[in-house]
Amino acid sequence: MKAQHSALCVEEAEEAVKELRAALENAGIILPSLRLDPASLARETPCPLVELGGCSVEAAQRLAVVLR
C-alpha cells in the first residue's frame, strides 16, 4: 500500500511540474531548473518537493508581474 501511495505522490508531483511549466511558458516565463527535487525522491517513502531553481532577472521580473 505504501509503494502505491508513493508512486501516486510522485505521479501527482510530475504532473504539477508539467502544468506549472506550461502555465509559466504561456506567460512567457522559463524556469530552466524547474524539476522534482531528487533528494525528496530518494527517501524510503518519497514525498516529492518541486524545485523551482534559478532563473534570469528577466524571468524573475515577469514572474513578479504575473503574480501581482
Sequence and secondary structure as in RCSB ss.txt:
>XXXX:A:sequence
MKAQHSALCVEEAEEAVKELRAALENAGIILPSLRLDPASLARETPCPLVELGGCSVEAAQRLAVVLR
>XXXX:A:secstr
 HHHHHHHHHHHHHHHHHHHHHHHHHTT   TT EE HHHHSSSS    EE     HHHHHHHHHHH 
